[in-house]
Amino acid sequence: MNWSWLITLICPLMMILMMFGMPGMRGMHGHGGHSRKQADVEKLQQELNELKLQNEQMRSDIRSITS
């Protein structure tokens, strides 16, 4: 029996299933993509502010030591 037609049909079907079944691709086009990026930006901004405060505290400590 010739099974080449079955392989010809299975290849495109598997490709479609793999494209839509990939977990990493869902967030790119879904509703959560923008809010996730916004949360990441807010987290980075908070970390930056904390580092700035630590930097100012260290500068203050250095000034008090050298005085």
Helices and strands as residue ranges (DSSP letters): H 4-21, H 23-29, H 32-66
